[in-house]
Amino acid sequence: MDALVAGRSPVPHRTETPRRSPLRRALRGRSSDPVWARPTLLLLLLAAALLYSLGLGASDWANGFYSAAVQAGTRSWQAWLFGSSDAANAITVDKPPAALWVMVLSARIFGLSPWSVLLPQALAGVLTVGLLHATVRRCAGPLAGLLAGAVQLLTPVVVLMFRFNNPDALLVLLLVAAAYCVVRATERASPRWLSLAGVAVGLGFLTKMLQAFVVLPVFAAVYFLAAPAQWSKRLSHLATAGLSVLASAGWYVALVEFWPSSNRPYVGGSRHDSLWELTIGYNGLGRLTGEETGGLGNTDSDMGWNRLLGPEMGDQIGWLLPAALILLVAGLRMTRRAPRTDAIRVNLLLWGGWLVLTGAIFSYASGIIHSYYTVALSPAVAALVGIGGTVLWRARTDPRARVTMAGTVLVTVISGVLLLRENTAQHQWLVPAVLLLGFAAACLLLVTSRTSRAVTLSAAAAALVACLTLPTSYSVATAATPHTGVLPAAGLGGSGGFGGGGAPGGGGAPFGNGAANNPAPGGPGSGGGDNAAGPGRTGGDGGFGGGGGPGGGAFGISTPGERLRELLLEDADSYTWVAATTGSSNAAGYQLATREPVMAIGGFNGTDPYPTLTRFRELVDSGRIHYYVETSILGGAGGMTTGDDGGTTGTADRIGQWVERNHPARTVNGTTVYDLSE
């Protein structure tokens, strides 16, 4: 009766939907989903958590350059805010600090350790798989979402970077979050969701600067093309989202630029202590043109359309790249007559634009570019495989769809075998099995319209196993291999690039990323060389890249001997910096060993003009630096500055020469140390 008075029809008790417990709802998912959808998703996320987190501590400090900045942030909130290399705030890392903010908070909660530094990356990996699944699922259903999540999970460079403390892990998570928001915004022309996408991209800028903006034209074009609203409203929404990007990224640029330079650290990677300069130059257009000031040279020797499948990047991202491109073209052709707002086509355009634009930049950039950057392509590859594969599978009664599916499987298997043979001599026993299974699956896919349901499902399963076996083997081996240094690479039995991991004290990596073609001498604590970055590591303390650490490579951190560590800790409380040395990676090793500030002269690679010789002498005269540790980095020619006579001299060189002339030296654990207090 009360219901009738209120204008509602009474509902018989027998038709009420019974309430389910929270656990049962989590396991069952949506009522419209197949019974297998939610349990399979939970298994996928559990697999991601295990693959990305088990054995994290084996990589020790991973990239010691960032780990030292995390250590600094646990000692100083100002160092946390600016991303300083040391707690005394001499100079920052050469990237914005958003990724460091997360790692520092983890280290403050759980205590500073390799595990706490790497934990945020593993969590970012799990969240990325979940968000990618949710995004793809919205347009193509749970099967497509699960396939996309599985491809993302099992891509070798993804496993590498979600177990490593470079900023790329957080960047990928933020860009996938932005893509999810764009998809939601496009469904109903929602300015709120579009602004949230702008916020995510802005935070991506605070993670890795202009690389986060590469996808912006794609996001904007897709929304303008497909959102169900008048074009004037779509433009208004895009303008509002642009303001969201500007606000979420620009506040930090303004903070640094207007903060008195005397009360903050020098902006590492810039020539004039400017975050704006760092954005446009070293971390911006310089990466495209090869003219980034302070860089180590360009990498245009392999530049071209096939770079993503070549020896530098192929084994990192190339396994399913041909499949993604084929499925993109097929999907767009199949939806060419669909309405403007068609969800499948919207997602194909979004992820396809992401893949093509980002891939083109990576292929033709002539500045500094590393193989692990390709992790930014992984969500697009995974989404296109999930969406395109599902669309073709649903249309399998059409012979053109069956031929495309069979051809995609063959191309994927053959290209995978070629990548395996080109990059490693290991696991070759997989080749005949994968080829046989792939050809069998392709043949069955051609006749699925005339076979039983069991045979049809077996064909699909065989195709998936054949296409995913080789990248999965690479990914599992990557997770089982320690990786250290600033230039890691995924691979079987060790890191393929200089700076990557391997067995403790291992020499040059056996395959991939130039190391095979330009091997550096191996030896205790030595790593592979690279034609883009100078000499290989030398063993012992204080050398270029230093020694120690599992399989450290070029720019790997220095690990001081016990006598040297004890020396640096003498009267540590009486000095602002217990030591100074050239290059952030060298400084990082001493800092992580002592947990005390160590000044990195010249920043990351010793080329930043900070501190000047005059400033360094002032700090020494005021008793703020105790020791100077002699190192060699790129010939010591870092920090080139123009003198009064129009010539150039290296800032780091000038400081080293002045120290050598004016202060006594001693040798400790094979390293030359100068006492600046004498």
C-alpha positions as CSV (number, residue, x, y, z in Angstrom):
1,M,0.0,0.0,0.0
2,D,2.8,2.4,0.9
3,A,4.4,1.7,-2.5
4,L,1.1,2.5,-4.3
5,V,0.8,5.8,-2.5
6,A,4.3,6.7,-3.4
7,G,3.6,6.0,-7.0
8,R,5.6,2.8,-7.2
9,S,4.3,-0.6,-8.2
10,P,4.7,-3.3,-5.5
11,V,7.2,-6.0,-6.4
12,P,6.3,-9.5,-5.4
13,H,8.8,-10.9,-3.0
14,R,9.4,-14.0,-5.1
15,T,10.9,-11.8,-8.0
16,E,13.4,-9.9,-5.9
17,T,17.0,-10.5,-6.9
18,P,18.8,-12.1,-3.9
19,R,21.6,-10.1,-2.5
20,R,25.1,-11.6,-2.9
21,S,28.0,-11.2,-0.6
22,P,30.8,-8.8,-1.6
23,L,33.1,-11.8,-2.2
24,R,30.5,-13.5,-4.4
25,R,29.9,-10.3,-6.3
26,A,33.6,-9.8,-6.9
27,L,34.0,-13.4,-8.2
28,R,30.8,-13.3,-10.3
29,G,31.1,-9.8,-11.8
30,R,28.3,-8.3,-13.8
31,S,25.2,-10.3,-14.3
32,S,25.5,-10.0,-18.1
33,D,29.0,-11.4,-18.1
34,P,29.8,-15.1,-18.9
35,V,30.4,-17.1,-15.8
36,W,34.1,-17.4,-16.6
37,A,34.8,-13.7,-17.1
38,R,35.4,-12.4,-13.6
39,P,37.4,-15.4,-12.3
40,T,39.6,-15.3,-15.4
41,L,40.2,-11.6,-14.8
42,L,41.2,-12.2,-11.2
43,L,43.6,-14.9,-12.3
44,L,45.1,-12.5,-14.9
45,L,45.6,-9.9,-12.2
46,L,47.1,-12.5,-9.9
47,A,49.5,-13.6,-12.6
48,A,50.5,-10.0,-13.1
49,A,51.2,-9.5,-9.4
50,L,53.3,-12.6,-9.3
51,L,55.2,-11.9,-12.5
52,Y,56.0,-8.3,-11.6
53,S,56.8,-8.8,-7.9
54,L,58.4,-12.1,-7.2
55,G,62.2,-11.7,-6.6
56,L,62.2,-7.9,-6.9
57,G,65.2,-7.7,-4.5
58,A,67.4,-9.7,-6.9
59,S,68.0,-6.5,-9.0
60,D,69.4,-4.8,-5.9
61,W,69.0,-1.0,-6.5
62,A,68.2,-1.6,-10.2
63,N,68.8,2.0,-11.6
64,G,70.9,3.4,-8.8
65,F,70.6,6.8,-10.3
66,Y,67.0,7.0,-9.2
67,S,67.4,4.8,-6.1
68,A,69.8,7.4,-4.7
69,A,67.3,10.1,-5.4
70,V,64.7,8.0,-3.5
71,Q,67.2,7.8,-0.6
72,A,67.6,11.5,-0.7
73,G,63.8,12.0,-0.6
74,T,63.5,9.9,2.5
75,R,65.9,12.3,4.3
76,S,64.6,15.6,3.0
77,W,61.1,16.7,1.9
78,Q,62.6,19.4,-0.3
79,A,64.7,16.7,-2.1
80,W,61.4,14.7,-2.5
81,L,59.6,17.8,-4.0
82,F,62.4,18.6,-6.5
83,G,63.7,15.1,-7.2
84,S,67.2,15.9,-5.9
85,S,70.0,13.4,-6.3
86,D,71.1,14.0,-2.7
87,A,69.5,15.1,0.5
88,A,71.5,18.3,0.6
89,N,69.9,19.4,-2.7
90,A,72.8,20.1,-4.9
91,I,71.3,19.0,-8.2
92,T,68.1,17.1,-9.4
93,V,67.8,14.1,-11.6
94,D,67.3,14.9,-15.3
95,K,63.5,14.0,-15.3
96,P,60.6,15.5,-13.4
97,P,60.0,13.9,-10.0
98,A,56.5,12.3,-10.2
99,A,57.8,8.7,-10.3
100,L,60.2,9.6,-7.5
101,W,57.4,10.9,-5.4
102,V,55.7,7.6,-5.4
103,M,58.9,5.6,-4.7
104,V,59.9,7.9,-1.9
105,L,56.5,7.5,-0.2
106,S,56.9,3.7,-0.5
107,A,60.3,3.9,1.0
108,R,59.1,6.1,3.8
109,I,56.3,3.6,4.6
110,F,58.2,0.4,4.3
111,G,61.8,1.6,4.9
112,L,64.4,2.2,2.3
113,S,65.3,-1.1,0.5
114,P,65.4,-2.3,-3.1
115,W,62.1,-4.0,-2.6
116,S,60.3,-0.8,-1.4
117,V,61.8,1.2,-4.3
118,L,60.6,-1.3,-6.9
119,L,57.2,-2.1,-5.3
120,P,55.4,0.9,-6.9
121,Q,56.5,-0.3,-10.3
122,A,55.0,-3.7,-9.8
123,L,51.7,-2.2,-8.5
124,A,51.7,0.1,-11.5
125,G,52.0,-3.0,-13.7
126,V,49.0,-4.7,-12.1
127,L,46.9,-1.6,-12.4
128,T,47.8,-1.1,-16.0
129,V,46.7,-4.6,-16.9
130,G,43.4,-4.1,-15.1
131,L,42.8,-0.6,-16.7
132,L,43.6,-1.9,-20.1
133,H,41.2,-4.8,-19.7
134,A,38.5,-2.4,-18.5
135,T,39.0,-0.1,-21.5
136,V,39.0,-2.8,-24.1
137,R,36.1,-4.6,-22.5
138,R,33.9,-1.5,-22.8
139,C,33.9,-1.8,-26.6
140,A,34.6,-5.4,-27.4
141,G,33.5,-7.5,-24.4
142,P,35.3,-9.5,-21.7
143,L,37.1,-11.8,-24.0
144,A,38.8,-9.0,-25.8
145,G,39.6,-7.4,-22.5
146,L,41.2,-10.5,-21.2
147,L,43.2,-11.0,-24.4
148,A,44.5,-7.5,-24.3
149,G,45.4,-7.8,-20.7
150,A,47.3,-11.1,-21.4
151,V,49.3,-9.6,-24.2
152,Q,50.2,-6.6,-22.1
153,L,51.2,-8.9,-19.2
154,L,53.4,-11.1,-21.4
155,T,55.3,-8.4,-23.4
156,P,59.0,-8.7,-22.5
157,V,59.7,-5.0,-22.2
158,V,56.6,-4.6,-20.0
159,V,57.9,-7.2,-17.6
160,L,61.2,-5.5,-17.6
161,M,60.0,-2.0,-16.8
162,F,57.4,-3.0,-14.2
163,R,60.2,-4.6,-12.3
164,F,62.5,-1.6,-12.7
165,N,62.6,1.9,-11.2
166,N,62.7,4.0,-14.3
167,P,59.8,6.5,-14.8
168,D,58.4,4.6,-17.7
169,A,56.2,2.3,-15.5
170,L,54.2,5.2,-14.0
171,L,54.1,6.9,-17.4
172,V,52.4,3.9,-19.1
173,L,49.9,3.6,-16.2
174,L,49.0,7.2,-16.5
175,L,48.6,7.1,-20.3
176,V,46.4,4.0,-20.1
177,A,44.3,5.8,-17.4
178,A,44.0,8.7,-19.8
179,A,42.9,6.4,-22.6
180,Y,40.2,4.9,-20.4
181,C,39.0,8.4,-19.6
182,V,38.9,9.3,-23.2
183,V,36.9,6.2,-24.1
184,R,34.4,7.0,-21.3
185,A,34.2,10.7,-22.4
186,T,33.6,9.7,-26.0
187,E,30.7,7.4,-25.2
188,R,28.5,10.3,-23.9
189,A,30.4,13.4,-24.8
190,S,31.4,13.9,-21.2
191,P,33.6,16.9,-20.4
192,R,34.3,15.6,-16.9
193,W,35.8,12.4,-18.2
194,L,37.8,14.3,-20.8
195,S,39.2,16.6,-18.2
196,L,40.2,13.6,-16.1
197,A,42.1,12.4,-19.1
198,G,43.8,15.7,-19.3
199,V,44.8,15.5,-15.7
200,A,46.3,12.0,-16.3
201,V,48.3,13.3,-19.2
202,G,49.5,16.3,-17.2
203,L,50.7,13.9,-14.5
204,G,52.4,12.0,-17.2
205,F,54.3,15.1,-18.1
206,L,55.5,15.4,-14.5
207,T,56.7,11.8,-15.0
208,K,58.6,12.0,-18.3
209,M,57.9,15.4,-19.8
210,L,57.0,15.7,-23.5
211,Q,56.8,11.9,-24.1
212,A,53.4,12.1,-22.3
213,F,52.1,14.5,-24.9
214,V,52.8,12.3,-27.9
215,V,49.3,10.7,-27.6
216,L,47.5,14.1,-27.1
217,P,46.8,14.7,-30.8
218,V,45.3,11.2,-31.1
219,F,43.1,11.6,-28.0
220,A,41.8,15.0,-29.2
221,A,41.1,13.8,-32.8
222,V,39.2,10.7,-31.6
223,Y,37.1,12.7,-29.3
224,F,36.3,15.4,-31.9
225,L,35.5,12.7,-34.5
226,A,33.3,10.4,-32.4
227,A,31.8,12.1,-29.4
228,P,28.0,12.3,-29.7
229,A,27.6,16.1,-29.5
230,Q,27.6,19.1,-31.8
231,W,31.0,20.0,-33.1
232,S,31.0,23.3,-31.1
233,K,30.5,21.5,-27.9
234,R,33.2,19.0,-28.7
235,L,35.6,21.9,-29.3
236,S,34.6,23.4,-26.0
237,H,35.2,20.2,-24.2
238,L,38.6,19.8,-25.8
239,A,39.5,23.3,-24.7
240,T,38.5,22.5,-21.1
241,A,40.6,19.3,-21.2
242,G,43.5,21.3,-22.5
243,L,43.3,23.6,-19.5
244,S,43.3,20.5,-17.3
245,V,46.5,19.3,-18.9
246,L,48.0,22.8,-18.5
247,A,47.0,23.1,-14.8
248,S,48.1,19.5,-13.8
249,A,51.5,19.9,-15.4
250,G,52.1,23.6,-15.4
251,W,51.9,24.2,-11.7
252,Y,55.2,22.3,-11.1
253,V,57.0,24.1,-13.9
254,A,55.9,27.4,-12.5
255,L,56.9,26.3,-9.0
256,V,60.5,25.5,-10.1
257,E,60.9,28.5,-12.3
258,F,59.7,31.0,-9.7
259,W,61.4,29.4,-6.7
260,P,64.6,31.3,-5.9
261,S,67.4,29.3,-7.5
262,S,69.6,29.9,-4.5
263,N,67.1,28.0,-2.3
264,R,66.5,24.9,-4.5
265,P,68.7,22.4,-6.3
266,Y,70.1,23.0,-9.8
267,V,67.9,21.5,-12.5
268,G,69.8,18.6,-13.8
269,G,70.0,18.1,-17.5
270,S,69.6,21.8,-18.3
271,R,72.4,24.3,-19.2
272,H,70.9,27.3,-17.5
273,D,69.2,25.8,-14.4
274,S,65.8,25.9,-16.1
275,L,63.0,23.2,-16.1
276,W,61.5,24.8,-19.2
277,E,64.8,24.4,-21.0
278,L,65.0,20.8,-19.8
279,T,61.5,20.2,-21.2
280,I,62.1,21.6,-24.6
281,G,65.7,20.6,-25.1
282,Y,67.2,17.5,-23.5
283,N,63.9,15.8,-22.8
284,G,62.0,17.3,-25.7
285,L,62.8,18.2,-29.3
286,G,66.5,17.3,-28.8
287,R,65.4,13.6,-28.6
288,L,64.0,14.0,-32.1
289,T,66.7,16.0,-33.7
290,G,69.8,14.6,-31.9
291,E,70.8,18.1,-30.9
292,E,70.1,17.8,-27.2
293,T,72.7,19.8,-25.3
294,G,74.5,17.6,-22.7
295,G,73.6,14.4,-24.5
296,L,75.9,11.6,-25.3
297,G,75.4,11.6,-29.1
298,N,72.6,10.4,-31.4
299,T,71.4,7.0,-32.3
300,D,70.4,7.4,-35.9
301,S,72.5,4.5,-37.2
302,D,69.5,2.2,-37.1
303,M,66.9,4.9,-37.7
304,G,64.1,3.9,-40.2
305,W,60.8,2.2,-40.6
306,N,62.1,-1.2,-39.4
307,R,63.8,0.0,-36.2
308,L,61.0,-1.5,-34.0
309,L,61.7,-4.9,-35.5
310,G,65.5,-4.5,-35.6
311,P,68.2,-5.7,-33.2
312,E,67.8,-2.7,-30.9
313,M,64.0,-3.0,-30.2
314,G,62.6,-6.1,-31.9
315,D,63.0,-8.5,-29.0
316,Q,61.5,-5.9,-26.6
317,I,58.2,-5.1,-28.4
318,G,58.2,-6.7,-31.9
319,W,56.6,-10.0,-31.1
320,L,53.0,-9.0,-31.7
321,L,53.6,-5.7,-33.5
322,P,52.9,-7.1,-37.0
323,A,49.7,-8.7,-35.7
324,A,48.6,-5.5,-34.2
325,L,49.0,-3.6,-37.5
326,I,47.2,-6.3,-39.5
327,L,44.3,-6.4,-37.0
328,L,44.1,-2.6,-37.0
329,V,43.7,-2.5,-40.8
330,A,41.3,-5.4,-40.8
331,G,39.2,-3.9,-38.0
332,L,39.0,-0.4,-39.6
333,R,37.9,-2.0,-42.9
334,M,35.2,-4.0,-41.2
335,T,33.8,-1.0,-39.4
336,R,34.2,1.5,-42.3
337,R,30.4,1.8,-42.6
338,A,29.7,1.9,-38.9
339,P,28.2,5.1,-37.4
340,R,30.5,7.9,-36.4
341,T,30.1,7.0,-32.7
342,D,30.7,3.3,-33.1
343,A,32.6,2.1,-30.0
344,I,34.7,-0.5,-31.8
345,R,35.9,2.0,-34.4
346,V,36.5,4.6,-31.7
347,N,38.9,2.2,-29.9
348,L,40.6,1.1,-33.1
349,L,41.3,4.7,-34.0
350,L,42.5,5.6,-30.5
351,W,44.9,2.6,-30.0
352,G,45.9,2.6,-33.7
353,G,46.7,6.3,-33.6
354,W,48.7,5.8,-30.4
355,L,50.7,2.9,-32.0
356,V,51.3,4.6,-35.4
357,L,52.3,8.0,-34.0
358,T,54.4,6.8,-31.1
359,G,56.0,4.1,-33.3
360,A,56.8,6.6,-36.0
361,I,58.6,8.9,-33.5
362,F,60.6,6.0,-32.0
363,S,61.5,4.8,-35.5
364,Y,62.8,8.1,-36.9
365,A,64.0,9.9,-33.8
366,S,67.7,10.7,-34.3
367,G,68.4,11.8,-30.7
368,I,69.0,9.6,-27.6
369,I,66.5,6.8,-27.6
370,H,66.7,3.5,-25.7
371,S,65.0,0.1,-26.3
372,Y,63.0,0.2,-23.1
373,Y,61.2,3.3,-24.3
374,T,59.1,0.9,-26.4
375,V,57.1,0.0,-23.3
376,A,55.0,3.0,-24.3
377,L,53.8,1.0,-27.3
378,S,52.7,-2.0,-25.4
379,P,49.2,-0.9,-24.4
380,A,48.4,-0.1,-28.0
381,V,49.7,-3.4,-29.3
382,A,47.8,-5.3,-26.7
383,A,44.5,-3.4,-27.2
384,L,44.6,-3.8,-31.0
385,V,45.3,-7.6,-30.7
386,G,42.4,-7.9,-28.2
387,I,39.9,-5.9,-30.2
388,G,40.9,-6.9,-33.7
389,G,41.3,-10.6,-32.8
390,T,37.8,-10.6,-31.2
391,V,36.2,-8.8,-34.1
392,L,37.6,-11.2,-36.6
393,W,36.6,-14.2,-34.4
394,R,33.0,-13.1,-34.3
395,A,33.0,-12.7,-38.1
396,R,34.6,-16.1,-38.8
397,T,31.7,-17.2,-41.0
398,D,33.1,-14.7,-43.5
399,P,36.0,-16.4,-45.4
400,R,37.9,-13.1,-45.5
401,A,37.9,-13.0,-41.7
402,R,39.2,-16.6,-41.6
403,V,42.0,-15.9,-44.1
404,T,43.0,-12.7,-42.1
405,M,43.1,-14.7,-38.9
406,A,45.1,-17.5,-40.4
407,G,47.5,-15.0,-42.0
408,T,48.0,-13.1,-38.8
409,V,48.9,-16.2,-36.9
410,L,51.5,-17.2,-39.6
411,V,53.0,-13.7,-39.7
412,T,53.2,-13.6,-35.9
413,V,54.8,-17.0,-35.6
414,I,57.3,-16.5,-38.4
415,S,58.4,-13.0,-37.2
416,G,58.7,-14.4,-33.7
417,V,61.0,-17.2,-34.8
418,L,63.1,-14.7,-36.7
419,L,63.4,-12.4,-33.6
420,L,64.3,-15.4,-31.4
421,R,67.0,-16.6,-33.8
422,E,68.4,-13.1,-34.3
423,N,68.7,-12.2,-30.6
424,T,69.7,-15.4,-28.8
425,A,71.0,-18.9,-29.2
426,Q,68.9,-20.1,-26.3
427,H,65.5,-21.7,-26.4
428,Q,65.9,-22.7,-30.0
429,W,64.1,-25.9,-29.2
430,L,60.9,-23.9,-29.2
431,V,61.2,-23.0,-32.8
432,P,59.9,-26.3,-34.5
433,A,57.2,-26.7,-31.9
434,V,55.9,-23.1,-32.4
435,L,56.1,-23.3,-36.2
436,L,54.3,-26.7,-36.2
437,L,51.5,-25.4,-33.9
438,G,51.2,-22.2,-35.7
439,F,50.8,-23.7,-39.1
440,A,48.3,-26.3,-37.7
441,A,46.3,-23.5,-36.1
442,A,46.3,-21.4,-39.3
443,C,45.0,-24.4,-41.3
444,L,42.2,-25.1,-38.8
445,L,41.2,-21.4,-38.7
446,L,40.6,-21.5,-42.4
447,V,38.0,-24.2,-42.0
448,T,36.3,-23.2,-38.7
449,S,33.0,-22.7,-40.5
450,R,32.8,-26.4,-41.3
451,T,34.1,-27.9,-38.1
452,S,32.6,-28.8,-34.7
453,R,32.6,-26.3,-31.8
454,A,35.3,-28.3,-30.1
455,V,37.7,-28.2,-33.1
456,T,36.9,-24.5,-33.5
457,L,37.8,-23.7,-29.9
458,S,40.9,-25.9,-30.2
459,A,42.0,-23.9,-33.3
460,A,41.7,-20.6,-31.3
461,A,43.6,-22.0,-28.3
462,A,46.4,-23.4,-30.6
463,A,46.7,-20.0,-32.3
464,L,47.0,-18.1,-29.0
465,V,49.6,-20.6,-27.7
466,A,51.6,-20.4,-30.9
467,C,51.6,-16.6,-30.9
468,L,52.3,-16.1,-27.2
469,T,54.9,-18.8,-26.5
470,L,58.0,-17.0,-27.6
471,P,57.2,-13.6,-25.9
472,T,56.1,-15.5,-22.8
473,S,59.5,-17.3,-22.7
474,Y,61.3,-14.0,-23.1
475,S,59.1,-12.4,-20.4
476,V,59.6,-15.2,-17.8
477,A,63.3,-15.2,-18.4
478,T,63.3,-11.4,-18.0
479,A,61.5,-11.7,-14.6
480,A,64.1,-14.3,-13.5
481,T,67.1,-12.1,-14.4
482,P,68.5,-9.3,-12.3
483,H,68.7,-6.0,-14.1
484,T,70.8,-3.1,-13.0
485,G,72.2,0.1,-14.6
486,V,70.4,2.9,-16.5
487,L,69.9,1.0,-19.8
488,P,68.2,-2.3,-19.0
489,A,66.9,-4.6,-21.7
490,A,64.6,-7.6,-21.6
491,G,65.8,-11.0,-22.7
492,L,66.7,-14.6,-22.1
493,G,69.6,-15.3,-19.8
494,G,70.5,-11.6,-19.2
495,S,70.0,-8.1,-20.3
496,G,70.6,-7.3,-23.9
497,G,71.7,-3.8,-23.6
498,F,74.6,-2.0,-22.0
499,G,73.6,-1.1,-18.5
500,G,71.5,-4.2,-18.2
501,G,71.6,-7.1,-15.8
502,G,73.1,-10.5,-15.9
503,A,75.1,-12.7,-13.6
504,P,77.1,-10.9,-11.0
505,G,80.3,-9.5,-12.5
506,G,79.1,-10.6,-16.0
507,G,80.6,-9.2,-19.1
508,G,78.9,-7.9,-22.2
509,A,75.4,-9.2,-22.8
510,P,75.2,-11.9,-25.5
511,F,72.5,-10.5,-27.6
512,G,70.4,-7.4,-28.5
513,N,70.7,-3.7,-28.3
514,G,74.1,-3.3,-29.9
515,A,76.0,-5.3,-27.3
516,A,76.5,-8.2,-29.5
517,N,77.9,-6.1,-32.3
518,N,80.0,-3.8,-30.0
519,P,81.1,-5.9,-27.1
520,A,83.1,-4.3,-24.4
521,P,85.7,-6.3,-22.5
522,G,84.3,-8.4,-19.8
523,G,85.8,-8.8,-16.4
524,P,85.1,-8.4,-12.8
525,G,82.2,-6.0,-12.5
526,S,82.4,-5.0,-16.1
527,G,79.5,-4.7,-18.5
528,G,78.8,-4.5,-22.2
529,G,79.7,-1.5,-24.3
530,D,77.4,0.4,-26.7
531,N,78.1,2.4,-29.8
532,A,75.9,5.2,-28.5
533,A,77.3,5.8,-25.1
534,G,81.0,5.4,-24.8
535,P,83.2,2.9,-23.1
536,G,82.2,-0.1,-21.2
537,R,82.5,-0.3,-17.4
538,T,85.8,-0.7,-15.7
539,G,86.1,-2.9,-12.7
540,G,86.8,-1.5,-9.2
541,D,85.6,1.5,-7.3
542,G,85.3,4.9,-8.8
543,G,85.7,3.9,-12.5
544,F,83.3,4.9,-15.2
545,G,80.1,3.2,-14.0
546,G,82.0,1.7,-11.1
547,G,82.1,-1.9,-10.2
548,G,79.9,-4.2,-8.2
549,G,76.2,-4.9,-8.3
550,P,74.7,-7.9,-10.1
551,G,75.6,-7.6,-13.8
552,G,76.0,-3.8,-13.7
553,G,76.5,-2.1,-17.0
554,A,77.7,1.3,-18.2
555,F,76.5,4.0,-15.9
556,G,76.0,1.3,-13.2
557,I,76.6,2.6,-9.7
558,S,80.0,2.4,-8.0
559,T,80.1,0.1,-5.0
560,P,82.8,1.3,-2.6
561,G,84.9,-1.2,-0.6
562,E,84.4,-1.3,3.2
563,R,87.5,0.8,3.9
564,L,86.4,3.5,1.5
565,R,82.9,3.5,3.0
566,E,84.2,3.9,6.5
567,L,86.5,6.7,5.4
568,L,83.5,8.6,3.8
569,L,81.6,8.2,7.0
570,E,84.2,9.8,9.2
571,D,82.8,12.9,10.8
572,A,79.9,12.7,8.4
573,D,77.7,14.9,10.7
574,S,80.2,17.8,10.3
575,Y,79.7,18.1,6.6
576,T,76.9,18.9,4.2
577,W,78.3,16.4,1.6
578,V,80.5,13.6,2.7
579,A,82.0,13.5,-0.8
580,A,81.8,14.9,-4.3
581,T,82.4,13.0,-7.5
582,T,81.7,13.3,-11.2
583,G,78.4,11.9,-12.5
584,S,75.2,11.0,-10.7
585,S,75.7,7.2,-11.1
586,N,79.1,7.3,-9.5
587,A,77.7,9.5,-6.7
588,A,74.7,7.3,-6.3
589,G,76.8,4.2,-5.4
590,Y,78.7,6.1,-2.6
591,Q,75.5,7.7,-1.4
592,L,73.5,4.4,-1.2
593,A,76.5,2.7,0.6
594,T,76.8,5.5,3.2
595,R,73.2,6.8,3.3
596,E,74.8,10.3,3.4
597,P,74.7,13.1,0.7
598,V,77.3,12.8,-2.1
599,M,77.4,15.7,-4.6
600,A,77.1,14.6,-8.2
601,I,79.3,17.1,-10.2
602,G,77.9,17.6,-13.6
603,G,74.7,15.7,-13.0
604,F,73.8,12.5,-14.7
605,N,76.6,12.1,-17.2
606,G,79.0,14.9,-15.9
607,T,78.1,17.4,-18.6
608,D,75.9,19.8,-16.6
609,P,77.7,23.1,-15.8
610,Y,77.1,22.6,-12.0
611,P,78.7,23.4,-9.7
612,T,81.0,26.0,-11.3
613,L,84.6,25.9,-10.1
614,T,84.0,29.1,-8.2
615,R,81.0,27.7,-6.4
616,F,82.8,24.4,-5.6
617,R,85.7,26.3,-4.1
618,E,83.3,28.3,-1.9
619,L,81.7,25.1,-0.6
620,V,85.2,23.6,0.1
621,D,86.4,26.8,1.8
622,S,83.3,26.8,4.0
623,G,83.9,23.2,5.1
624,R,80.8,21.7,3.5
625,I,82.4,19.0,1.4
626,H,84.8,16.5,3.0
627,Y,86.2,14.3,0.2
628,Y,86.6,14.3,-3.5
629,V,86.5,10.9,-5.1
630,E,88.3,10.7,-8.4
631,T,86.4,9.2,-11.3
632,S,86.5,9.0,-15.1
633,I,83.4,9.5,-17.1
634,L,83.4,10.0,-20.9
635,G,87.0,11.1,-20.8
636,G,86.2,13.7,-18.1
637,A,85.1,16.2,-20.7
638,G,81.8,16.9,-19.0
639,G,80.2,20.2,-18.3
640,M,81.6,22.1,-21.2
641,T,81.3,25.9,-20.6
642,T,82.6,28.8,-22.6
643,G,85.5,30.7,-21.1
644,D,86.4,34.4,-21.4
645,D,88.7,33.6,-24.2
646,G,85.9,32.1,-26.3
647,G,87.3,28.5,-25.8
648,T,85.6,25.7,-23.9
649,T,86.6,23.9,-20.8
650,G,84.9,21.1,-18.9
651,T,83.4,22.1,-15.6
652,A,84.1,18.7,-14.1
653,D,87.6,18.7,-15.5
654,R,88.4,22.1,-14.0
655,I,87.2,21.0,-10.6
656,G,89.2,17.8,-10.8
657,Q,92.3,19.6,-11.8
658,W,91.9,22.2,-9.1
659,V,91.4,19.5,-6.4
660,E,94.5,17.6,-7.7
661,R,96.7,20.7,-7.4
662,N,95.5,21.8,-4.0
663,H,94.6,18.8,-1.8
664,P,96.4,15.6,-0.7
665,A,95.4,12.3,-2.2
666,R,95.3,8.8,-0.9
667,T,94.3,5.4,-2.4
668,V,91.6,3.4,-0.6
669,N,90.3,0.2,-2.0
670,G,92.0,1.1,-5.3
671,T,90.2,4.4,-5.5
672,T,92.0,7.8,-5.4
673,V,90.4,10.1,-2.7
674,Y,91.3,13.7,-1.9
675,D,90.7,15.1,1.6
676,L,89.2,18.6,1.0
677,S,89.5,19.5,4.7
678,E,93.3,19.6,4.4
